[in-house]
Amino acid sequence: MNFDHLFATATRDATHPAGLIPYDCQRRLALDPERGSRQSEIPTGLGKTAAAVFLVRDSSGGDSHA
């Protein structure tokens, strides 16, 4: 499962039955192997929290890169 599919699956609801498409900054944050070594400067309202959920999942042994 790739990140876009994982993100869409995790963001499904009654309003968005197919889920949401991640912003480029969310994709870069989730897939960047150096993500823990620097501060993210992403503007308010562009999905930092949604992307962070996947960072926590990945760091706990999940595979968001498959």
PQR file of N, CA, C, O and H, with PARSE charges and radii, in Angstrom:
ATOM      1  N   MET A   1       0.851  -1.176   0.000 -0.4000 1.5000
ATOM      2  CA  MET A   1       0.000   0.000   0.000 -0.0000 2.0000
ATOM      3  C   MET A   1       0.897   1.239   0.000  0.5500 1.7000
ATOM      4  O   MET A   1       1.789   1.350   0.840 -0.5500 1.4000
ATOM      5  N   ASN A   2       0.672   2.166  -0.927 -0.4000 1.5000
ATOM      6  CA  ASN A   2       1.486   3.380  -0.948 -0.0000 2.0000
ATOM      7  C   ASN A   2       0.873   4.453  -0.046  0.5500 1.7000
ATOM      8  O   ASN A   2      -0.251   4.304   0.431 -0.5500 1.4000
ATOM      9  H   ASN A   2      -0.053   2.075  -1.609  0.4000 1.0000
ATOM     10  N   PHE A   3       1.606   5.514   0.179 -0.4000 1.5000
ATOM     11  CA  PHE A   3       1.166   6.552   1.106 -0.0000 2.0000
ATOM     12  C   PHE A   3      -0.158   7.168   0.689  0.5500 1.7000
ATOM     13  O   PHE A   3      -1.032   7.366   1.534 -0.5500 1.4000
ATOM     14  H   PHE A   3       2.520   5.636  -0.209  0.4000 1.0000
ATOM     15  N   ASP A   4      -0.331   7.477  -0.593 -0.4000 1.5000
ATOM     16  CA  ASP A   4      -1.576   8.113  -1.039 -0.0000 2.0000
ATOM     17  C   ASP A   4      -2.783   7.224  -0.754  0.5500 1.7000
ATOM     18  O   ASP A   4      -3.828   7.713  -0.324 -0.5500 1.4000
ATOM     19  H   ASP A   4       0.378   7.316  -1.279  0.4000 1.0000
ATOM     20  N   HIS A   5      -2.642   5.928  -0.989 -0.4000 1.5000
ATOM     21  CA  HIS A   5      -3.746   4.997  -0.724 -0.0000 2.0000
ATOM     22  C   HIS A   5      -4.010   4.888   0.779  0.5500 1.7000
ATOM     23  O   HIS A   5      -5.163   4.888   1.210 -0.5500 1.4000
ATOM     24  H   HIS A   5      -1.794   5.531  -1.338  0.4000 1.0000
ATOM     25  N   LEU A   6      -2.948   4.796   1.570 -0.4000 1.5000
ATOM     26  CA  LEU A   6      -3.083   4.746   3.020 -0.0000 2.0000
ATOM     27  C   LEU A   6      -3.777   6.000   3.541  0.5500 1.7000
ATOM     28  O   LEU A   6      -4.672   5.912   4.381 -0.5500 1.4000
ATOM     29  H   LEU A   6      -2.011   4.796   1.220  0.4000 1.0000
ATOM     30  N   PHE A   7      -3.369   7.157   3.049 -0.4000 1.5000
ATOM     31  CA  PHE A   7      -3.954   8.430   3.474 -0.0000 2.0000
ATOM     32  C   PHE A   7      -5.436   8.479   3.110  0.5500 1.7000
ATOM     33  O   PHE A   7      -6.262   8.870   3.934 -0.5500 1.4000
ATOM     34  H   PHE A   7      -2.641   7.228   2.366  0.4000 1.0000
ATOM     35  N   ALA A   8      -5.780   8.085   1.882 -0.4000 1.5000
ATOM     36  CA  ALA A   8      -7.179   8.083   1.451 -0.0000 2.0000
ATOM     37  C   ALA A   8      -8.008   7.147   2.319  0.5500 1.7000
ATOM     38  O   ALA A   8      -9.120   7.488   2.720 -0.5500 1.4000
ATOM     39  H   ALA A   8      -5.109   7.768   1.212  0.4000 1.0000
ATOM     40  N   THR A   9      -7.474   5.981   2.606 -0.4000 1.5000
ATOM     41  CA  THR A   9      -8.193   5.022   3.447 -0.0000 2.0000
ATOM     42  C   THR A   9      -8.426   5.579   4.846  0.5500 1.7000
ATOM     43  O   THR A   9      -9.512   5.429   5.406 -0.5500 1.4000
ATOM     44  H   THR A   9      -6.570   5.703   2.280  0.4000 1.0000
ATOM     45  N   ALA A  10      -7.416   6.214   5.404 -0.4000 1.5000
ATOM     46  CA  ALA A  10      -7.517   6.740   6.764 -0.0000 2.0000
ATOM     47  C   ALA A  10      -8.415   7.967   6.876  0.5500 1.7000
ATOM     48  O   ALA A  10      -8.885   8.282   7.969 -0.5500 1.4000
ATOM     49  H   ALA A  10      -6.534   6.335   4.949  0.4000 1.0000
ATOM     50  N   THR A  11      -8.661   8.662   5.777 -0.4000 1.5000
ATOM     51  CA  THR A  11      -9.442   9.907   5.836 -0.0000 2.0000
ATOM     52  C   THR A  11     -10.852   9.755   5.271  0.5500 1.7000
ATOM     53  O   THR A  11     -11.540  10.751   5.050 -0.5500 1.4000
ATOM     54  H   THR A  11      -8.279   8.406   4.889  0.4000 1.0000
ATOM     55  N   ARG A  12     -11.280   8.536   5.041 -0.4000 1.5000
ATOM     56  CA  ARG A  12     -12.646   8.320   4.547 -0.0000 2.0000
ATOM     57  C   ARG A  12     -13.668   8.693   5.620  0.5500 1.7000
ATOM     58  O   ARG A  12     -13.479   8.420   6.805 -0.5500 1.4000
ATOM     59  H   ARG A  12     -10.720   7.726   5.221  0.4000 1.0000
ATOM     60  N   ASP A  13     -14.751   9.323   5.173 -0.4000 1.5000
ATOM     61  CA  ASP A  13     -15.885   9.593   6.048 -0.0000 2.0000
ATOM     62  C   ASP A  13     -17.118   9.793   5.176  0.5500 1.7000
ATOM     63  O   ASP A  13     -17.043   9.622   3.959 -0.5500 1.4000
ATOM     64  H   ASP A  13     -14.904   9.545   4.210  0.4000 1.0000
ATOM     65  N   ALA A  14     -18.244  10.149   5.773 -0.4000 1.5000
ATOM     66  CA  ALA A  14     -19.487  10.299   5.013 -0.0000 2.0000
ATOM     67  C   ALA A  14     -19.382  11.398   3.958  0.5500 1.7000
ATOM     68  O   ALA A  14     -19.976  11.286   2.886 -0.5500 1.4000
ATOM     69  H   ALA A  14     -18.304  10.288   6.762  0.4000 1.0000
ATOM     70  N   THR A  15     -18.638  12.446   4.251 -0.4000 1.5000
ATOM     71  CA  THR A  15     -18.475  13.549   3.311 -0.0000 2.0000
ATOM     72  C   THR A  15     -17.498  13.213   2.198  0.5500 1.7000
ATOM     73  O   THR A  15     -17.655  13.676   1.068 -0.5500 1.4000
ATOM     74  H   THR A  15     -18.155  12.536   5.122  0.4000 1.0000
ATOM     75  N   HIS A  16     -16.500  12.417   2.511 -0.4000 1.5000
ATOM     76  CA  HIS A  16     -15.454  12.037   1.552 -0.0000 2.0000
ATOM     77  C   HIS A  16     -15.336  10.511   1.525  0.5500 1.7000
ATOM     78  O   HIS A  16     -14.383   9.964   2.081 -0.5500 1.4000
ATOM     79  H   HIS A  16     -16.373  12.041   3.428  0.4000 1.0000
ATOM     80  N   PRO A  17     -16.289   9.809   0.886 -0.5600 1.5000
ATOM     81  CA  PRO A  17     -16.277   8.344   0.923  0.2800 2.0000
ATOM     82  C   PRO A  17     -15.048   7.706   0.274  0.5500 1.7000
ATOM     83  O   PRO A  17     -14.704   6.571   0.603 -0.5500 1.4000
ATOM     84  N   ALA A  18     -14.386   8.405  -0.632 -0.4000 1.5000
ATOM     85  CA  ALA A  18     -13.167   7.877  -1.250 -0.0000 2.0000
ATOM     86  C   ALA A  18     -11.916   8.312  -0.491  0.5500 1.7000
ATOM     87  O   ALA A  18     -10.808   7.907  -0.844 -0.5500 1.4000
ATOM     88  H   ALA A  18     -14.665   9.327  -0.900  0.4000 1.0000
ATOM     89  N   GLY A  19     -12.078   9.124   0.537 -0.4000 1.5000
ATOM     90  CA  GLY A  19     -10.942   9.638   1.285 -0.0000 2.0000
ATOM     91  C   GLY A  19     -10.366  10.883   0.625  0.5500 1.7000
ATOM     92  O   GLY A  19     -10.830  11.322  -0.427 -0.5500 1.4000
ATOM     93  H   GLY A  19     -12.978   9.453   0.824  0.4000 1.0000
ATOM     94  N   LEU A  20      -9.352  11.436   1.260 -0.4000 1.5000
ATOM     95  CA  LEU A  20      -8.721  12.655   0.764 -0.0000 2.0000
ATOM     96  C   LEU A  20      -7.390  12.344   0.096  0.5500 1.7000
ATOM     97  O   LEU A  20      -6.767  11.320   0.376 -0.5500 1.4000
ATOM     98  H   LEU A  20      -8.975  11.080   2.115  0.4000 1.0000
ATOM     99  N   ILE A  21      -6.968  13.225  -0.778 -0.4000 1.5000
ATOM    100  CA  ILE A  21      -5.660  13.127  -1.418 -0.0000 2.0000
ATOM    101  C   ILE A  21      -4.705  13.988  -0.593  0.5500 1.7000
ATOM    102  O   ILE A  21      -5.017  15.141  -0.296 -0.5500 1.4000
ATOM    103  H   ILE A  21      -7.474  14.057  -1.005  0.4000 1.0000
ATOM    104  N   PRO A  22      -3.546  13.441  -0.218 -0.5600 1.5000
ATOM    105  CA  PRO A  22      -2.629  14.236   0.596  0.2800 2.0000
ATOM    106  C   PRO A  22      -2.018  15.395  -0.188  0.5500 1.7000
ATOM    107  O   PRO A  22      -1.807  15.309  -1.398 -0.5500 1.4000
ATOM    108  N   TYR A  23      -1.738  16.480   0.533 -0.4000 1.5000
ATOM    109  CA  TYR A  23      -0.990  17.583  -0.061 -0.0000 2.0000
ATOM    110  C   TYR A  23       0.449  17.108  -0.286  0.5500 1.7000
ATOM    111  O   TYR A  23       0.902  16.163   0.361 -0.5500 1.4000
ATOM    112  H   TYR A  23      -1.909  16.550   1.516  0.4000 1.0000
ATOM    113  N   ASP A  24       1.153  17.755  -1.190 -0.4000 1.5000
ATOM    114  CA  ASP A  24       2.553  17.398  -1.442 -0.0000 2.0000
ATOM    115  C   ASP A  24       3.397  17.483  -0.173  0.5500 1.7000
ATOM    116  O   ASP A  24       4.262  16.638   0.055 -0.5500 1.4000
ATOM    117  H   ASP A  24       0.785  18.523  -1.715  0.4000 1.0000
ATOM    118  N   CYS A  25       3.148  18.503   0.656 -0.4000 1.5000
ATOM    119  CA  CYS A  25       3.936  18.649   1.884 -0.0000 2.0000
ATOM    120  C   CYS A  25       3.679  17.484   2.839  0.5500 1.7000
ATOM    121  O   CYS A  25       4.591  17.071   3.557 -0.5500 1.4000
ATOM    122  H   CYS A  25       2.445  19.189   0.471  0.4000 1.0000
ATOM    123  N   GLN A  26       2.457  16.946   2.863 -0.4000 1.5000
ATOM    124  CA  GLN A  26       2.165  15.789   3.705 -0.0000 2.0000
ATOM    125  C   GLN A  26       2.906  14.560   3.191  0.5500 1.7000
ATOM    126  O   GLN A  26       3.468  13.791   3.971 -0.5500 1.4000
ATOM    127  H   GLN A  26       1.717  17.282   2.281  0.4000 1.0000
ATOM    128  N   ARG A  27       2.903  14.386   1.891 -0.4000 1.5000
ATOM    129  CA  ARG A  27       3.591  13.251   1.270 -0.0000 2.0000
ATOM    130  C   ARG A  27       5.092  13.335   1.551  0.5500 1.7000
ATOM    131  O   ARG A  27       5.712  12.344   1.938 -0.5500 1.4000
ATOM    132  H   ARG A  27       2.446  15.010   1.258  0.4000 1.0000
ATOM    133  N   ARG A  28       5.665  14.507   1.356 -0.4000 1.5000
ATOM    134  CA  ARG A  28       7.108  14.671   1.590 -0.0000 2.0000
ATOM    135  C   ARG A  28       7.454  14.415   3.050  0.5500 1.7000
ATOM    136  O   ARG A  28       8.454  13.759   3.342 -0.5500 1.4000
ATOM    137  H   ARG A  28       5.162  15.311   1.041  0.4000 1.0000
ATOM    138  N   LEU A  29       6.641  14.924   3.968 -0.4000 1.5000
ATOM    139  CA  LEU A  29       6.885  14.740   5.394 -0.0000 2.0000
ATOM    140  C   LEU A  29       6.826  13.261   5.774  0.5500 1.7000
ATOM    141  O   LEU A  29       7.665  12.776   6.533 -0.5500 1.4000
ATOM    142  H   LEU A  29       5.829  15.457   3.730  0.4000 1.0000
ATOM    143  N   ALA A  30       5.846  12.558   5.251 -0.4000 1.5000
ATOM    144  CA  ALA A  30       5.679  11.145   5.597 -0.0000 2.0000
ATOM    145  C   ALA A  30       6.743  10.245   4.978  0.5500 1.7000
ATOM    146  O   ALA A  30       7.109   9.231   5.571 -0.5500 1.4000
ATOM    147  H   ALA A  30       5.164  12.952   4.635  0.4000 1.0000
ATOM    148  N   LEU A  31       7.241  10.596   3.805 -0.4000 1.5000
ATOM    149  CA  LEU A  31       8.164   9.720   3.095 -0.0000 2.0000
ATOM    150  C   LEU A  31       9.631  10.095   3.234  0.5500 1.7000
ATOM    151  O   LEU A  31      10.500   9.372   2.745 -0.5500 1.4000
ATOM    152  H   LEU A  31       6.944  11.420   3.323  0.4000 1.0000
ATOM    153  N   ASP A  32       9.921  11.201   3.887 -0.4000 1.5000
ATOM    154  CA  ASP A  32      11.291  11.688   4.036 -0.0000 2.0000
ATOM    155  C   ASP A  32      12.021  10.915   5.138  0.5500 1.7000
ATOM    156  O   ASP A  32      11.627  11.001   6.302 -0.5500 1.4000
ATOM    157  H   ASP A  32       9.216  11.788   4.285  0.4000 1.0000
ATOM    158  N   PRO A  33      13.069  10.166   4.803 -0.5600 1.5000
ATOM    159  CA  PRO A  33      13.779   9.392   5.821  0.2800 2.0000
ATOM    160  C   PRO A  33      14.513  10.266   6.842  0.5500 1.7000
ATOM    161  O   PRO A  33      14.874   9.780   7.914 -0.5500 1.4000
ATOM    162  N   GLU A  34      14.736  11.518   6.536 -0.4000 1.5000
ATOM    163  CA  GLU A  34      15.420  12.441   7.449 -0.0000 2.0000
ATOM    164  C   GLU A  34      14.449  13.316   8.233  0.5500 1.7000
ATOM    165  O   GLU A  34      14.860  14.303   8.844 -0.5500 1.4000
ATOM    166  H   GLU A  34      14.442  11.913   5.665  0.4000 1.0000
ATOM    167  N   ARG A  35      13.174  12.965   8.221 -0.4000 1.5000
ATOM    168  CA  ARG A  35      12.134  13.833   8.789 -0.0000 2.0000
ATOM    169  C   ARG A  35      12.330  14.170  10.259  0.5500 1.7000
ATOM    170  O   ARG A  35      11.910  15.238  10.703 -0.5500 1.4000
ATOM    171  H   ARG A  35      12.841  12.164   7.725  0.4000 1.0000
ATOM    172  N   GLY A  36      12.953  13.292  11.018 -0.4000 1.5000
ATOM    173  CA  GLY A  36      13.118  13.547  12.441 -0.0000 2.0000
ATOM    174  C   GLY A  36      14.253  14.495  12.764  0.5500 1.7000
ATOM    175  O   GLY A  36      14.387  14.927  13.910 -0.5500 1.4000
ATOM    176  H   GLY A  36      13.295  12.424  10.658  0.4000 1.0000
ATOM    177  N   SER A  37      15.071  14.829  11.783 -0.4000 1.5000
ATOM    178  CA  SER A  37      16.264  15.607  12.069 -0.0000 2.0000
ATOM    179  C   SER A  37      16.106  17.100  11.799  0.5500 1.7000
ATOM    180  O   SER A  37      17.062  17.861  11.947 -0.5500 1.4000
ATOM    181  H   SER A  37      14.963  14.478  10.853  0.4000 1.0000
ATOM    182  N   ARG A  38      14.915  17.521  11.406 -0.4000 1.5000
ATOM    183  CA  ARG A  38      14.741  18.953  11.161 -0.0000 2.0000
ATOM    184  C   ARG A  38      13.295  19.379  11.433  0.5500 1.7000
ATOM    185  O   ARG A  38      12.375  18.562  11.441 -0.5500 1.4000
ATOM    186  H   ARG A  38      14.138  16.903  11.286  0.4000 1.0000
ATOM    187  N   GLN A  39      13.135  20.645  11.649 -0.4000 1.5000
ATOM    188  CA  GLN A  39      11.828  21.223  11.929 -0.0000 2.0000
ATOM    189  C   GLN A  39      11.050  21.392  10.629  0.5500 1.7000
ATOM    190  O   GLN A  39      11.618  21.770   9.605 -0.5500 1.4000
ATOM    191  H   GLN A  39      13.883  21.309  11.642  0.4000 1.0000
ATOM    192  N   SER A  40       9.749  21.110  10.674 -0.4000 1.5000
ATOM    193  CA  SER A  40       8.896  21.287   9.495 -0.0000 2.0000
ATOM    194  C   SER A  40       8.250  22.663   9.537  0.5500 1.7000
ATOM    195  O   SER A  40       7.628  23.042  10.530 -0.5500 1.4000
ATOM    196  H   SER A  40       9.288  20.803  11.507  0.4000 1.0000
ATOM    197  N   GLU A  41       8.403  23.398   8.459 -0.4000 1.5000
ATOM    198  CA  GLU A  41       7.791  24.717   8.359 -0.0000 2.0000
ATOM    199  C   GLU A  41       6.690  24.654   7.313  0.5500 1.7000
ATOM    200  O   GLU A  41       6.895  25.001   6.149 -0.5500 1.4000
ATOM    201  H   GLU A  41       8.907  23.091   7.652  0.4000 1.0000
ATOM    202  N   ILE A  42       5.512  24.202   7.751 -0.4000 1.5000
ATOM    203  CA  ILE A  42       4.357  24.063   6.880 -0.0000 2.0000
ATOM    204  C   ILE A  42       3.289  25.011   7.404  0.5500 1.7000
ATOM    205  O   ILE A  42       3.011  25.012   8.603 -0.5500 1.4000
ATOM    206  H   ILE A  42       5.346  23.920   8.696  0.4000 1.0000
ATOM    207  N   PRO A  43       2.683  25.818   6.538 -0.5600 1.5000
ATOM    208  CA  PRO A  43       1.685  26.789   6.986  0.2800 2.0000
ATOM    209  C   PRO A  43       0.486  26.144   7.685  0.5500 1.7000
ATOM    210  O   PRO A  43       0.148  24.987   7.437 -0.5500 1.4000
ATOM    211  N   THR A  44      -0.139  26.916   8.553 -0.4000 1.5000
ATOM    212  CA  THR A  44      -1.340  26.489   9.254 -0.0000 2.0000
ATOM    213  C   THR A  44      -2.428  26.104   8.259  0.5500 1.7000
ATOM    214  O   THR A  44      -2.639  26.784   7.254 -0.5500 1.4000
ATOM    215  H   THR A  44       0.135  27.856   8.754  0.4000 1.0000
ATOM    216  N   GLY A  45      -3.114  25.005   8.555 -0.4000 1.5000
ATOM    217  CA  GLY A  45      -4.247  24.581   7.746 -0.0000 2.0000
ATOM    218  C   GLY A  45      -3.907  23.678   6.581  0.5500 1.7000
ATOM    219  O   GLY A  45      -4.773  23.395   5.752 -0.5500 1.4000
ATOM    220  H   GLY A  45      -2.942  24.453   9.371  0.4000 1.0000
ATOM    221  N   LEU A  46      -2.664  23.218   6.494 -0.4000 1.5000
ATOM    222  CA  LEU A  46      -2.282  22.372   5.359 -0.0000 2.0000
ATOM    223  C   LEU A  46      -2.042  20.919   5.743  0.5500 1.7000
ATOM    224  O   LEU A  46      -1.379  20.191   5.004 -0.5500 1.4000
ATOM    225  H   LEU A  46      -1.961  23.448   7.167  0.4000 1.0000
ATOM    226  N   GLY A  47      -2.564  20.484   6.876 -0.4000 1.5000
ATOM    227  CA  GLY A  47      -2.576  19.070   7.195 -0.0000 2.0000
ATOM    228  C   GLY A  47      -1.379  18.496   7.924  0.5500 1.7000
ATOM    229  O   GLY A  47      -1.062  17.320   7.747 -0.5500 1.4000
ATOM    230  H   GLY A  47      -3.103  21.076   7.476  0.4000 1.0000
ATOM    231  N   LYS A  48      -0.702  19.298   8.741 -0.4000 1.5000
ATOM    232  CA  LYS A  48       0.431  18.763   9.504 -0.0000 2.0000
ATOM    233  C   LYS A  48      -0.019  17.644  10.436  0.5500 1.7000
ATOM    234  O   LYS A  48       0.664  16.628  10.559 -0.5500 1.4000
ATOM    235  H   LYS A  48      -0.960  20.253   8.884  0.4000 1.0000
ATOM    236  N   THR A  49      -1.155  17.823  11.087 -0.4000 1.5000
ATOM    237  CA  THR A  49      -1.631  16.811  12.035 -0.0000 2.0000
ATOM    238  C   THR A  49      -1.924  15.505  11.324  0.5500 1.7000
ATOM    239  O   THR A  49      -1.547  14.440  11.811 -0.5500 1.4000
ATOM    240  H   THR A  49      -1.710  18.649  10.987  0.4000 1.0000
ATOM    241  N   ALA A  50      -2.588  15.567  10.185 -0.4000 1.5000
ATOM    242  CA  ALA A  50      -2.894  14.346   9.434 -0.0000 2.0000
ATOM    243  C   ALA A  50      -1.614  13.639   9.018  0.5500 1.7000
ATOM    244  O   ALA A  50      -1.536  12.414   9.102 -0.5500 1.4000
ATOM    245  H   ALA A  50      -2.895  16.433   9.790  0.4000 1.0000
ATOM    246  N   ALA A  51      -0.621  14.377   8.576 -0.4000 1.5000
ATOM    247  CA  ALA A  51       0.646  13.762   8.178 -0.0000 2.0000
ATOM    248  C   ALA A  51       1.364  13.181   9.388  0.5500 1.7000
ATOM    249  O   ALA A  51       1.984  12.122   9.286 -0.5500 1.4000
ATOM    250  H   ALA A  51      -0.684  15.373   8.508  0.4000 1.0000
ATOM    251  N   ALA A  52       1.290  13.857  10.529 -0.4000 1.5000
ATOM    252  CA  ALA A  52       1.968  13.384  11.736 -0.0000 2.0000
ATOM    253  C   ALA A  52       1.420  12.047  12.208  0.5500 1.7000
ATOM    254  O   ALA A  52       2.163  11.238  12.764 -0.5500 1.4000
ATOM    255  H   ALA A  52       0.787  14.717  10.611  0.4000 1.0000
ATOM    256  N   VAL A  53       0.134  11.803  11.997 -0.4000 1.5000
ATOM    257  CA  VAL A  53      -0.452  10.514  12.368 -0.0000 2.0000
ATOM    258  C   VAL A  53       0.279   9.389  11.659  0.5500 1.7000
ATOM    259  O   VAL A  53       0.529   8.339  12.253 -0.5500 1.4000
ATOM    260  H   VAL A  53      -0.469  12.460  11.546  0.4000 1.0000
ATOM    261  N   PHE A  54       0.622   9.594  10.407 -0.4000 1.5000
ATOM    262  CA  PHE A  54       1.321   8.570   9.653 -0.0000 2.0000
ATOM    263  C   PHE A  54       2.767   8.441  10.107  0.5500 1.7000
ATOM    264  O   PHE A  54       3.337   7.352  10.042 -0.5500 1.4000
ATOM    265  H   PHE A  54       0.419  10.446   9.925  0.4000 1.0000
ATOM    266  N   LEU A  55       3.374   9.539  10.567 -0.4000 1.5000
ATOM    267  CA  LEU A  55       4.737   9.462  11.093 -0.0000 2.0000
ATOM    268  C   LEU A  55       4.759   8.591  12.342  0.5500 1.7000
ATOM    269  O   LEU A  55       5.655   7.763  12.508 -0.5500 1.4000
ATOM    270  H   LEU A  55       2.911  10.423  10.619  0.4000 1.0000
ATOM    271  N   VAL A  56       3.781   8.772  13.217 -0.4000 1.5000
ATOM    272  CA  VAL A  56       3.702   7.979  14.439 -0.0000 2.0000
ATOM    273  C   VAL A  56       3.458   6.523  14.086  0.5500 1.7000
ATOM    274  O   VAL A  56       4.089   5.633  14.654 -0.5500 1.4000
ATOM    275  H   VAL A  56       3.053   9.444  13.082  0.4000 1.0000
ATOM    276  N   ARG A  57       2.555   6.273  13.160 -0.4000 1.5000
ATOM    277  CA  ARG A  57       2.257   4.902  12.735 -0.0000 2.0000
ATOM    278  C   ARG A  57       3.512   4.248  12.170  0.5500 1.7000
ATOM    279  O   ARG A  57       3.828   3.108  12.509 -0.5500 1.4000
ATOM    280  H   ARG A  57       2.042   6.997  12.698  0.4000 1.0000
ATOM    281  N   ASP A  58       4.223   4.964  11.313 -0.4000 1.5000
ATOM    282  CA  ASP A  58       5.416   4.414  10.684 -0.0000 2.0000
ATOM    283  C   ASP A  58       6.512   4.146  11.710  0.5500 1.7000
ATOM    284  O   ASP A  58       7.179   3.114  11.645 -0.5500 1.4000
ATOM    285  H   ASP A  58       3.966   5.891  11.038  0.4000 1.0000
ATOM    286  N   SER A  59       6.704   5.058  12.651 -0.4000 1.5000
ATOM    287  CA  SER A  59       7.769   4.890  13.631 -0.0000 2.0000
ATOM    288  C   SER A  59       7.453   3.796  14.631  0.5500 1.7000
ATOM    289  O   SER A  59       8.350   3.323  15.330 -0.5500 1.4000
ATOM    290  H   SER A  59       6.163   5.896  12.704  0.4000 1.0000
ATOM    291  N   SER A  60       6.190   3.380  14.713 -0.4000 1.5000
ATOM    292  CA  SER A  60       5.821   2.312  15.638 -0.0000 2.0000
ATOM    293  C   SER A  60       5.846   0.938  14.979  0.5500 1.7000
ATOM    294  O   SER A  60       5.394  -0.044  15.567 -0.5500 1.4000
ATOM    295  H   SER A  60       5.461   3.764  14.145  0.4000 1.0000
ATOM    296  N   GLY A  61       6.376   0.867  13.757 -0.4000 1.5000
ATOM    297  CA  GLY A  61       6.532  -0.424  13.101 -0.0000 2.0000
ATOM    298  C   GLY A  61       5.640  -0.617  11.909  0.5500 1.7000
ATOM    299  O   GLY A  61       5.738  -1.643  11.236 -0.5500 1.4000
ATOM    300  H   GLY A  61       6.744   1.665  13.279  0.4000 1.0000
ATOM    301  N   GLY A  62       4.761   0.340  11.614 -0.4000 1.5000
ATOM    302  CA  GLY A  62       3.927   0.247  10.433 -0.0000 2.0000
ATOM    303  C   GLY A  62       4.759   0.497   9.199  0.5500 1.7000
ATOM    304  O   GLY A  62       5.872   1.013   9.299 -0.5500 1.4000
ATOM    305  H   GLY A  62       4.681   1.174  12.161  0.4000 1.0000
ATOM    306  N   ASP A  63       4.249   0.145   8.042 -0.4000 1.5000
ATOM    307  CA  ASP A  63       5.006   0.333   6.808 -0.0000 2.0000
ATOM    308  C   ASP A  63       4.202   1.189   5.847  0.5500 1.7000
ATOM    309  O   ASP A  63       3.418   0.662   5.057 -0.5500 1.4000
ATOM    310  H   ASP A  63       3.345  -0.274   7.960  0.4000 1.0000
ATOM    311  N   SER A  64       4.386   2.506   5.904 -0.4000 1.5000
ATOM    312  CA  SER A  64       3.657   3.400   5.013 -0.0000 2.0000
ATOM    313  C   SER A  64       4.377   3.528   3.671  0.5500 1.7000
ATOM    314  O   SER A  64       3.918   4.265   2.799 -0.5500 1.4000
ATOM    315  H   SER A  64       5.022   2.934   6.546  0.4000 1.0000
ATOM    316  N   HIS A  65       5.495   2.826   3.491 -0.4000 1.5000
ATOM    317  CA  HIS A  65       6.264   2.925   2.262 -0.0000 2.0000
ATOM    318  C   HIS A  65       5.983   1.778   1.294  0.5500 1.7000
ATOM    319  O   HIS A  65       6.499   1.769   0.176 -0.5500 1.4000
ATOM    320  H   HIS A  65       5.868   2.228   4.199  0.4000 1.0000
ATOM    321  N   ALA A  66       5.176   0.820   1.714 -0.4000 1.5000
ATOM    322  CA  ALA A  66       4.925  -0.357   0.872 -0.0000 2.0000
ATOM    323  C   ALA A  66       4.034  -0.042  -0.303  0.5500 1.7000
ATOM    324  O   ALA A  66       3.731  -0.928  -1.103 -0.5500 1.4000
ATOM    325  H   ALA A  66       4.758   0.827   2.622  0.4000 1.0000
TER
END
